[in-house]
Structures are given as structure tokens and as C-alpha cells.
């Protein structure tokens, strides 16, 4: 598409955001039935900003709506958009491009934008390999979106906006580096929860995150100051910031009172790092007494008996810890800034506070060996965790660990298979079969423990929780009998 284009009058200012229609199998591989379906939070922020700019906004959530790939373009065009905005991960970018190609054929006048972690990591390469989008946004999107919409309203060329990748008049890819200014979260309008169709019924948690129902997750902060080499923090960077406390509480209040949410998961990377804000949030949740139970992602270095006790009083029922490995050698190599002893201490303190622990464990990092796998298994055998999320190391583009891959193993997956549940990288000294056997062994030894099995029994009397457990059990069983998919 060429720019500039005719100015868009008020009647034409319609923007449709799209979650590419990836399937549960795309996202979770053999664990598809055990996966979750969570709201597209990026569009709650961006949608609110677009509305503030005077645009009519809609969301087509391909996975949540069950839209087939071949029908997604037609579904989008029912919204009569003049601009379509995709958000794509590395795993979903190819399907986003397929839908964009269909839109280009069916509605050549629609402006096609794409953003998200993949474009942020590889802006030029994405457009070179998938030349179907008009504009791509690298980094935070709110300020970029405001400027792009203003240019389109005025009939001006938006390609000069900082943070955009596009095609120049000569057909070559051009990229303008993002502004160093962070989005001012204090100035953002309230999140547009009403844009979600059939919320919260259309979305669900995995069994390991589910306690009361209805359930939702929420993201109220950005950034992470830590330097784990495998993490992708290109979009929000290392500066930690959050919505102001009144805005956070407004979201909680709306979720509880308007949508009936009874269980909430703060899926932020670093909310608890902001100690004063987090303590004030807990105190306010205690004062308001919603009867709400909530869970949160936390680093083991951030907890102590005092703040765990406060969290429990405020309704926290589960903490999810990024343990990653039980091997000190692996933790050092990935710059986790934690030791197995620190992990162990936090897990016992969490149990003593009356809060359940969920552990994130990753196997197959560069440097992984039979010995480090054994150390992880021994660690899991001695610590009091209640649920386990085990995944394979996934080498996402433009992460710090990329420089540690060459010479230390073999990359065996393309973009479409980078989903945590497919073997994507095989460290030297191990085979794919070694990793898959270790995965099955660790999962079986954990989830077949009598203590773990018994802990799920009370959930069977609640239909929605029982359904989540059945999905999870089926996924685990499917994984146990799956035949290895070998790579040469």
C-alpha cells in the first residue's frame, strides 16, 4: 500500500485488533488440552487509547472465538475496519501474515499493522520475510498508535513515526528506532474490558492456576530489571513502572463488580518488585474485602515471612515462582541471580504462610547435561511445591542467550514451533529423546505423587474446575504416550 492516503473522516475511523487464530496445538503441542485461554491485554490498553482518539474499536480474538484460519479475514471484515492491527508472537507471526495476505486480497484499501514481541525483536527481518503488512510497531504501542492514527486522519504519511518498520517508496524495508520515552502509564485511559466478547466466559485458566471461578488475569505493570538471558524484555525494557494504585484498584473493582470475577492472576513480570505500591495494594484489598482470591508471579528473592503473611491476609492463594532449574550451574549460566538454596527457602516460607506454590521449570538450556537434569529432579523431590509448569527451553529471537547457542547445541525448530512445549534446541551431549524422556519422567514423578493427586480432589465438585482438571489430565496423559518427533 502506498502512502499518503486520503484523509479518514470520522465515519471511517474504525480499527479492528486481531489475535491471530493459532490453535491450542500450535501453542501447547501435546499439552494442548491443558492450556489456558487468557484475554489479549495489549488490546485493552491500545483499544482504550484508540477510543480516546475518537476511533471505533473492535477485537477479533481468533483463538478464543475458535475462528478457523481460512475464515479469519472474513470475520475481521464484518467489523468494517479501515485499519487492522495484529499482535503476534514468534509462534503466531506466520498465521498473522496469512490472515493479512487474505485481507490484502479481499480489502486492498485496509491499512495492515502488526506489533508485539516478535516484530519488536526482529522488525526488519519480519518485513523482509513476510512482506504483507504496511506498518509494524517495535516496542510499546500506545504513543505510536496515537501518532499513526493522527497521520491517517489527516491524510499524511505515517511511515516517519518513530518505532515503525515499513516499506519505503523504493520498496526497501525501512525502520525508525523507537523513541526512548516510555509510555506514561499514569496518563492512560481506563482499560477497555468491554471490548472482550463474552468475557469472562470465553476465557479460562489452566488447572494449575484455577481456584475460584469466574477467573481472569490482569497486567498492571511493565518492565523487568533482572537480566535472565533467556527472557524477551525488548518490548517493555528494564525500567519497572505500574499503573497508579487508584487505576489498579479501579480495574480490580470493575472485574469483581461488573464481571463477577472471584479469582484473579496478576501475570505481571515484576509487580512485587515495587514494594511500597504492592504493600499498599495488599492493604487496600484487605480493607475492601472483596472475597477475591488472587495469585501472582514473583521472584524467590522478593519474598519473606512478613510480606507473605500480608499477601495471605489480602487473599493470595498461590504464588508462581520462576525457579527455572535446580542446578546452580544452569542458574549461573542464565544469570538468574538466584541459587537453589534461595529457591528452597522461599518455597518453604510460602508453605508456612499458607500459600500454595507453582513452580516454572525449564529444561534444555545451553549447558544442560544428564547431571544438571538430575539436580533439577532432586530439587523438585525435596521442595514443597503444589503445581509444576515444566517447559522446554525456547530460544526466542534477539534475547541475550542467543550468543550462547552456537557451538553449544543445535537449533531444531522454526518460528512456528517456538511455543515452550516443542523441543526447539538440543544441547551438546543430549539428544531430543533425552529431553523428552526427562520431561515425561519429571512430570510423572511430580503429578503422580499421592499428595499432589489428593490436592486436586476438592476441585472435582465444581464443574468448571473439574473441566479444567480433565483437560489437564488428558494433556498430561497424551504427553506420556506421545511418540518422539525426531529431528535429523
C-alpha positions in Angstrom: 0.0 0.0 0.0 1.2 3.5 -0.9 1.2 6.5 1.5 -0.1 9.1 2.0 -3.7 8.1 1.5 -6.9 10.1 1.5 -7.8 11.5 4.9 -10.1 9.4 7.1 -13.2 11.2 8.2 -15.0 10.3 11.5 -17.3 7.8 9.8 -14.3 5.8 8.5 -12.3 5.7 11.8 -12.8 2.0 12.6 -9.9 -0.1 14.0 -10.0 -3.8 14.5 -7.4 -5.5 16.6 -6.7 -9.2 15.9 -5.2 -12.1 17.8 -4.0 -14.5 15.1 -6.0 -17.7 15.0 -3.4 -20.1 16.4 -4.8 -23.4 17.7 -4.3 -24.9 21.2 -2.0 -27.4 19.4 0.1 -24.5 18.0 0.5 -23.0 21.4 0.9 -26.1 23.7 1.8 -29.0 21.4 0.9 -32.3 23.2 -0.3 -30.4 26.2 -3.0 -28.6 24.1 -5.9 -29.7 26.2 -4.2 -28.5 29.4 -3.6 -25.0 28.1 -5.3 -21.7 29.1 -7.1 -19.0 27.1 -6.4 -15.5 28.5 -7.6 -12.1 27.4 -5.4 -10.1 25.0 -4.3 -7.4 27.5 -2.4 -5.4 24.9 -5.6 -4.6 23.1 -7.3 -3.5 26.3 -4.6 -0.8 26.6 -4.4 0.1 22.9 -8.2 -0.1 22.4 -8.7 2.4 25.2 -6.2 4.8 23.6 -7.8 4.5 20.1 -11.2 5.2 21.6 -9.7 8.3 23.3 -8.6 9.4 19.8 -12.2 9.1 18.6 -12.0 5.7 16.8 -14.5 2.9 16.9 -12.7 -0.2 18.1 -13.3 -3.9 18.0 -11.3 -7.1 18.8 -11.3 -10.4 16.9 -9.7 -12.9 19.2 -9.0 -15.8 16.9 -8.2 -18.5 19.5 -10.9 -17.5 22.0 -13.6 -17.3 19.3 -12.4 -20.5 17.6 -12.1 -18.8 14.2 -10.5 -21.1 11.5 -7.5 -19.6 9.8 -9.2 -19.6 6.4 -12.2 -17.7 7.7 -10.4 -15.1 9.9 -10.2 -12.4 7.2 -13.9 -12.6 6.5 -14.6 -12.4 10.3 -12.5 -9.3 10.5 -14.1 -7.6 7.6 -17.5 -7.9 9.3 -16.2 -5.1 11.6 -15.8 -2.9 8.5 -12.3 -1.6 9.6 -10.2 0.9 7.8 -7.2 -0.2 9.9 -6.4 -3.7 11.2 -3.8 -4.2 14.0 -2.3 -7.6 14.7 -0.3 -8.6 17.8 2.0 -11.5 17.2 4.5 -13.7 19.0 7.2 -15.6 17.2 5.0 -18.6 17.1 1.9 -16.8 15.7 3.6 -14.4 13.2 3.2 -16.7 10.3 -0.5 -17.1 10.8 -0.9 -13.3 11.3 0.8 -12.9 7.9 -1.6 -15.5 6.3 -4.6 -13.6 7.5 -3.0 -10.3 6.4 -2.5 -11.7 3.0 -6.1 -12.7 2.8 -7.1 -9.2 3.8 -4.9 -7.6 1.2 -6.7 -9.7 -1.4 -10.2 -9.1 -0.1 -9.9 -5.5 1.0 -6.8 -3.8 -0.5 -7.6 -0.4 0.9 -7.3 -1.5 4.6 -4.2 -0.5 6.4 -2.5 -3.5 8.0 -0.4 -3.0 11.1 1.4 -5.5 13.3 3.1 -5.3 16.7 4.1 -7.5 19.6 7.2 -9.2 20.8 8.3 -10.8 17.5 8.2 -7.6 15.4 9.9 -5.8 18.3 12.7 -8.4 18.3 13.1 -8.6 14.5 11.5 -5.6 12.8 13.4 -5.6 9.5 13.7 -9.4 9.1 10.0 -9.8 9.8 9.0 -7.4 7.0 11.6 -8.9 4.6 10.3 -12.5 5.2 6.6 -11.6 5.4 6.0 -8.6 3.2 2.3 -8.4 3.6 2.0 -5.7 6.4 2.0 -2.0 5.8 3.3 -0.8 9.2 5.0 -2.6 12.1 5.4 -1.3 15.6 8.5 -2.2 17.6 8.2 -1.6 21.4 5.4 -0.1 23.3 2.4 0.7 21.1 0.2 3.4 22.7 2.1 6.5 21.7 3.0 5.1 18.3 -0.7 4.2 17.7 -1.8 7.8 18.6 0.6 9.2 16.1 -0.2 6.8 13.3 -4.0 7.3 13.7 -3.4 11.1 13.7 -1.5 10.8 10.4 -4.2 8.7 8.8 -6.9 11.1 9.9 -5.1 13.9 8.3 -4.2 12.0 5.1 -0.5 12.2 6.0 2.3 9.6 5.5 2.7 7.7 8.9 6.0 6.0 8.0 8.1 8.6 9.6 6.8 7.8 13.1 9.5 6.6 15.5 9.2 2.9 16.3 7.7 1.9 12.9 9.0 -0.5 10.3 7.6 -0.2 6.8 8.5 -0.2 3.2 9.9 2.9 1.6 8.8 4.3 -1.8 11.7 2.2 -3.3 10.2 -1.0 -1.9 13.0 -1.5 0.6 12.4 -2.1 4.3 13.0 0.9 6.5 13.0 1.1 10.3 12.9 4.1 12.6 14.2 3.3 16.0 11.7 3.6 18.8 11.7 6.7 21.0 13.5 6.4 24.3 10.5 7.9 26.0 8.4 5.4 27.9 4.7 5.4 27.7 3.3 7.4 30.6 1.1 4.8 32.4 -0.4 7.5 34.7 -1.9 9.2 31.6 -3.6 6.1 30.1 -7.4 5.9 30.0 -9.1 3.0 31.8 -8.6 -0.4 30.3 -11.3 -1.3 27.7 -12.5 -4.6 29.2 -15.9 -4.2 27.5 -14.2 -4.8 24.1 -13.9 -8.5 25.0 -16.8 -10.6 23.7 -18.4 -12.9 26.2 -15.9 -12.0 28.9 -15.1 -13.8 31.2 -17.0 -16.9 29.9 -14.9 -17.2 26.7 -11.6 -17.4 28.7 -10.3 -20.0 31.1 -7.2 -20.8 33.2 -5.2 -23.9 33.2 -5.9 -26.2 36.1 -2.7 -25.2 37.9 -3.9 -21.6 38.1 -7.5 -22.1 38.9 -9.1 -21.9 42.3 -12.4 -20.0 42.5 -14.4 -19.1 39.4 -15.0 -16.9 37.4 -11.3 -16.3 36.7 -9.3 -13.6 34.9 -5.7 -12.5 34.7 -4.7 -8.8 34.8 -1.5 -6.9 33.9 -0.9 -3.6 35.6 2.8 -3.0 35.3 5.6 -3.2 32.8 9.4 -3.9 32.6 11.8 -6.2 34.5 15.1 -5.1 35.9 16.6 -8.6 36.0 18.9 -9.9 33.3 17.9 -13.6 32.8 19.5 -14.3 29.4 16.6 -16.3 28.0 13.9 -13.7 28.6 12.5 -11.4 26.0 12.1 -7.9 27.5 12.6 -6.0 24.3 9.1 -4.6 24.3 8.9 -3.0 27.8 12.6 -2.9 28.8 14.2 -3.0 32.2 12.5 0.0 33.7 9.8 -1.1 36.1 6.6 1.0 36.2 3.0 0.4 37.0 -0.4 2.0 36.7 -1.1 4.3 39.7 -2.7 2.5 42.6 -6.2 4.1 42.0 -6.1 2.7 38.4 -5.1 -0.7 39.6 -7.9 -0.8 42.1 -10.4 0.5 39.6 -9.5 -2.5 37.4 -10.0 -4.9 40.3 -13.2 -3.2 41.3 -14.6 -3.4 37.7 -13.6 -7.1 37.4 -15.2 -8.0 40.7 -18.4 -5.9 40.5 -19.1 -5.8 36.7 -17.9 -9.2 35.6 -18.2 -11.2 38.8 -14.5 -12.2 38.9 -13.7 -14.3 42.0 -10.1 -15.4 41.2 -7.5 -13.1 39.7 -4.0 -13.7 38.5 -1.5 -10.8 38.4 0.6 -12.0 35.4 3.0 -9.1 35.6 6.7 -9.8 35.5 7.7 -7.6 38.4 4.7 -6.1 40.2 6.0 -7.2 43.6 9.4 -5.5 42.9 7.7 -2.2 43.6 7.5 -2.9 47.3 5.6 0.2 48.5 3.0 0.0 45.8 2.5 -3.7 46.3 2.1 -3.4 50.1 -0.4 -0.6 49.6 -2.3 -2.8 47.1 -2.5 -5.6 49.6 -3.7 -3.3 52.4 -6.4 -1.9 50.1 -7.5 -5.4 49.1 -7.8 -6.3 52.8 -9.8 -3.1 53.5 -12.2 -3.6 50.6 -12.8 -7.3 51.5 -14.0 -8.4 48.0 -13.9 -12.1 48.9 -11.4 -12.2 46.0 -8.7 -14.8 45.8 -5.6 -14.0 43.7 -2.3 -15.3 42.6 0.9 -13.6 41.3 4.2 -14.2 39.5 7.1 -13.5 41.9 10.9 -14.0 42.2 12.0 -16.1 45.1 14.4 -13.3 46.2 11.4 -10.9 46.8 9.5 -12.9 49.4 9.9 -13.1 53.2 7.7 -14.3 56.0 6.4 -10.7 56.6 5.2 -9.9 53.1 3.9 -13.5 52.6 1.7 -13.0 55.7 0.4 -9.7 54.3 -0.3 -11.3 50.9 -2.2 -14.2 52.6 -4.3 -11.8 54.6 -5.1 -9.9 51.3 -6.4 -13.1 49.7 -3.4 -14.5 47.9 -3.8 -18.2 47.5 -0.9 -19.1 45.1 2.5 -17.7 44.1 4.2 -18.7 40.9 8.0 -18.7 41.1 10.4 -18.7 38.1 12.6 -21.4 39.5 13.9 -22.4 36.0 16.4 -25.1 37.2 17.5 -26.9 40.3 21.1 -26.8 39.1 23.4 -24.0 40.3 25.5 -24.3 37.2 22.5 -23.6 35.0 21.2 -20.8 37.1 24.6 -19.1 36.9 24.8 -19.6 33.1 21.3 -18.0 32.5 22.1 -15.1 35.0 19.1 -15.9 37.1 20.5 -14.0 40.2 19.3 -16.8 42.5 20.5 -20.0 43.9 18.8 -23.4 44.6 19.1 -22.6 48.3 17.3 -19.2 47.8 14.5 -21.0 45.9 14.2 -23.7 48.6 13.9 -21.1 51.4 11.2 -19.2 49.6 9.2 -22.3 48.8 9.2 -23.4 52.5 8.3 -19.9 53.7 5.4 -19.9 51.2 4.1 -23.2 52.5 4.4 -21.9 56.1 2.4 -18.8 55.2 -0.5 -21.0 54.0 0.0 -20.1 50.3 0.4 -22.6 47.5 3.4 -22.6 45.2 3.5 -23.1 41.5 7.0 -23.6 40.0 8.1 -22.7 36.5 10.9 -25.1 35.4 12.7 -25.1 32.1 14.9 -27.9 30.7 17.3 -27.9 27.8 19.2 -24.7 28.3 22.7 -24.5 26.7 24.9 -26.4 29.1 22.2 -28.8 30.2 23.6 -32.3 30.9 22.4 -35.5 32.4 23.9 -34.3 35.7 22.1 -30.9 35.7 18.8 -32.6 34.9 19.3 -35.0 37.8 20.0 -32.0 40.1 16.7 -30.4 39.0 14.8 -33.7 39.7 16.4 -34.0 43.1 15.5 -30.3 43.9 11.9 -31.0 42.9 11.8 -34.0 45.1 12.7 -32.1 48.3 10.8 -28.8 48.0 7.1 -28.2 48.8 5.6 -27.1 45.5 2.0 -27.7 44.8 1.9 -27.4 41.0 4.5 -27.6 38.3 4.7 -25.9 34.9 7.5 -27.7 33.0 8.6 -26.4 29.6 11.5 -26.8 27.1 14.0 -24.0 26.7 12.8 -21.9 23.8 15.4 -19.6 22.1 13.4 -16.5 21.2 14.9 -14.1 18.7 17.2 -11.3 19.9 17.4 -12.5 23.5 20.8 -12.4 25.4 21.1 -16.1 25.3 21.3 -16.2 21.5 25.1 -15.7 21.7 25.3 -18.8 23.9 23.6 -21.1 21.4 26.2 -21.5 18.7 28.7 -24.3 19.4 26.7 -25.4 22.5 23.9 -27.2 20.8 21.6 -27.5 17.8 18.6 -25.3 16.9 15.9 -27.7 15.5 12.7 -25.6 15.2 11.5 -22.7 13.1 9.4 -19.7 14.2 6.1 -21.6 14.2 7.3 -24.2 16.8 8.7 -21.8 19.4 6.0 -22.4 22.0 7.8 -23.9 25.1 6.3 -27.3 24.5 8.2 -28.4 21.4 11.9 -29.3 21.6 13.5 -26.3 19.8 17.1 -26.6 20.9 19.2 -29.7 21.8 22.3 -29.0 24.0 25.5 -30.8 23.2 25.8 -34.1 24.9 22.0 -34.7 24.9 19.5 -35.9 22.3 15.9 -34.9 21.7 14.9 -38.3 23.1 16.9 -37.5 26.3 15.0 -34.2 26.8 11.6 -35.8 26.1 12.3 -38.7 28.4 13.4 -36.3 31.1 10.2 -34.2 30.6 8.0 -37.2 30.9 9.9 -38.5 33.9 9.7 -35.2 35.8 6.0 -34.7 35.1 5.1 -38.2 36.1 7.1 -38.2 39.3 5.5 -34.9 40.3 1.9 -35.3 39.3 1.6 -38.9 40.4 2.6 -38.1 44.0 -0.3 -39.0 46.3 -0.1 -35.6 48.0 -0.4 -33.8 44.6 -3.2 -36.1 43.4 -5.2 -35.6 46.6 -4.8 -31.8 46.5 -6.9 -31.7 43.3 -9.8 -33.8 44.6 -11.8 -30.9 46.2 -11.9 -29.2 42.8 -13.9 -32.0 41.2 -17.2 -30.9 42.8 -17.1 -27.6 40.9 -18.0 -28.1 37.2 -15.7 -25.5 35.7 -12.7 -26.5 37.8 -13.4 -30.2 37.2 -13.4 -29.4 33.4 -10.0 -27.7 33.7 -8.7 -30.8 35.6 -10.0 -33.1 33.0 -8.3 -31.1 30.3 -5.1 -31.0 32.2 -5.2 -34.7 32.9 -5.9 -35.5 29.3 -3.0 -33.3 28.2 -0.6 -35.0 30.6 -1.7 -38.5 29.6 -1.3 -37.6 25.9 2.2 -36.3 26.6 3.1 -39.5 28.4 2.2 -41.7 25.4 3.3 -39.3 22.6 5.9 -40.7 20.3 9.0 -38.6 19.9 9.2 -36.4 16.8 12.8 -36.8 15.9 14.9 -34.2 14.1 17.9 -35.2 12.0 
